[in-house]
Amino acid sequence: MLSCPLCEREVEIPLHSFLSCTINRGCWEIVQVKEAIEDLTLQADSSKQLVFLLFNQLSNEKRKRVAMLLWSLWRRRNEKLWENACSCF
């Protein structure tokens, strides 16, 4: 199994990569959805379902922020994995 390229501590699965990685966790506070994510984590069966549940609760403005954050987190992960670079937010 592949370990997370950012924290190098956990197995890389979508839930970890986007939500629980110690490197990424603080980002969710910035977009003001951390508490909603924590609540929905108990309800969702997958990271995909969690995102859909989250989007159903959010305003359009917060949906945009979350979409941009997900894209940024994935881009940062790929930079670290493929270029051994890590951009900071």
C-alpha contacts under 8 A as a table, 3 or more apart, distances in Angstrom:
res1	aa1	res2	aa2	distance
1	M	11	V	6.54
1	M	12	E	7.68
2	L	11	V	5.92
2	L	12	E	5.82
3	S	8	E	5.63
3	S	9	R	6.60
3	S	10	E	5.58
3	S	11	V	4.34
3	S	12	E	5.01
4	C	7	C	5.82
4	C	8	E	4.86
4	C	9	R	6.54
4	C	10	E	5.72
4	C	11	V	5.76
4	C	12	E	4.54
4	C	17	S	6.92
5	P	8	E	5.36
5	P	12	E	7.88
5	P	77	R	6.62
5	P	80	K	6.37
5	P	81	L	5.68
6	L	21	C	7.84
6	L	23	I	6.65
6	L	77	R	6.55
6	L	80	K	6.79
7	C	10	E	7.24
7	C	21	C	6.73
7	C	22	T	6.77
7	C	23	I	6.31
10	E	16	H	7.64
10	E	21	C	7.90
11	V	16	H	7.74
12	E	16	H	6.25
12	E	17	S	6.13
13	I	16	H	5.39
13	I	17	S	6.05
14	P	17	S	5.01
14	P	18	F	6.05
14	P	47	S	6.36
15	L	18	F	5.66
15	L	19	L	5.58
15	L	20	S	6.63
15	L	46	S	7.75
15	L	47	S	5.43
16	H	19	L	5.40
16	H	20	S	4.62
16	H	21	C	5.26
17	S	20	S	6.70
17	S	21	C	5.71
17	S	24	N	7.74
18	F	21	C	6.85
18	F	24	N	6.80
18	F	25	R	7.94
18	F	70	L	6.90
18	F	73	L	6.65
18	F	74	W	7.67
19	L	24	N	6.71
19	L	25	R	5.87
19	L	28	W	7.84
20	S	24	N	7.06
20	S	25	R	5.68
21	C	24	N	5.34
21	C	25	R	5.84
22	T	25	R	5.28
22	T	26	G	7.70
23	I	26	G	7.38
24	N	27	C	5.67
24	N	28	W	7.71
24	N	73	L	7.26
25	R	28	W	6.01
25	R	29	E	7.70
26	G	29	E	5.41
26	G	30	I	6.84
27	C	30	I	5.18
27	C	31	V	6.73
27	C	69	L	7.74
28	W	31	V	5.36
28	W	32	Q	6.18
28	W	33	V	5.74
28	W	34	K	4.94
29	E	32	Q	4.82
29	E	33	V	6.22
29	E	34	K	5.18
30	I	33	V	7.96
31	V	34	K	7.86
31	V	62	K	7.26
31	V	65	R	6.45
31	V	66	V	7.00
32	Q	35	E	7.84
33	V	36	A	5.29
33	V	37	I	6.22
34	K	37	I	5.18
34	K	38	E	6.25
35	E	38	E	5.08
35	E	39	D	6.27
36	A	39	D	5.20
36	A	40	L	6.16
36	A	54	L	7.12
37	I	40	L	5.07
37	I	41	T	5.96
37	I	50	L	7.65
37	I	54	L	6.91
38	E	41	T	5.29
38	E	42	L	7.34
39	D	42	L	6.05
39	D	43	Q	7.40
40	L	43	Q	5.06
40	L	44	A	6.06
40	L	50	L	6.28
40	L	53	L	7.20
40	L	54	L	7.20
41	T	44	A	5.46
41	T	50	L	6.52
43	Q	50	L	7.78
44	A	47	S	7.12
44	A	49	Q	5.61
44	A	50	L	5.07
44	A	53	L	7.75
45	D	49	Q	6.45
45	D	50	L	7.48
46	S	49	Q	5.22
46	S	50	L	6.23
47	S	50	L	4.92
47	S	51	V	6.29
48	K	51	V	5.28
48	K	52	F	6.46
49	Q	52	F	5.09
49	Q	53	L	6.08
50	L	53	L	5.11
50	L	54	L	6.01
51	V	54	L	5.02
51	V	55	F	6.07
52	F	55	F	5.13
52	F	56	N	6.26
53	L	56	N	5.23
53	L	57	Q	6.73
54	L	57	Q	5.34
54	L	58	L	6.49
55	F	58	L	5.25
55	F	59	S	7.99
55	F	63	R	6.00
58	L	61	E	7.90
58	L	62	K	5.83
58	L	63	R	5.97
59	S	62	K	5.32
59	S	63	R	6.19
60	N	63	R	5.02
60	N	64	K	6.32
61	E	64	K	5.27
61	E	65	R	6.49
62	K	65	R	4.94
62	K	66	V	6.10
63	R	66	V	5.12
63	R	67	A	6.06
64	K	67	A	5.13
64	K	68	M	6.17
65	R	68	M	5.19
65	R	69	L	6.06
66	V	69	L	4.94
66	V	70	L	6.09
67	A	70	L	5.22
67	A	71	W	6.28
68	M	71	W	5.10
68	M	72	S	6.08
69	L	72	S	4.94
69	L	73	L	6.02
70	L	73	L	5.17
70	L	74	W	6.20
71	W	74	W	5.22
71	W	75	R	6.12
72	S	75	R	5.00
72	S	76	R	6.05
73	L	76	R	5.11
73	L	77	R	6.14
74	W	77	R	5.05
74	W	78	N	6.22
75	R	78	N	5.13
75	R	79	E	6.15
76	R	79	E	5.07
76	R	80	K	6.26
76	R	86	C	6.10
76	R	87	S	6.18
77	R	80	K	5.27
77	R	81	L	6.11
77	R	86	C	7.71
78	N	81	L	4.95
78	N	82	W	5.76
78	N	83	E	7.62
79	E	82	W	5.49
79	E	83	E	5.14
79	E	84	N	6.27
79	E	85	A	5.37
79	E	86	C	6.09
79	E	87	S	7.70
80	K	83	E	5.59
80	K	84	N	4.26
80	K	85	A	4.57
80	K	86	C	5.12
81	L	84	N	5.67
81	L	85	A	7.76
82	W	85	A	7.99
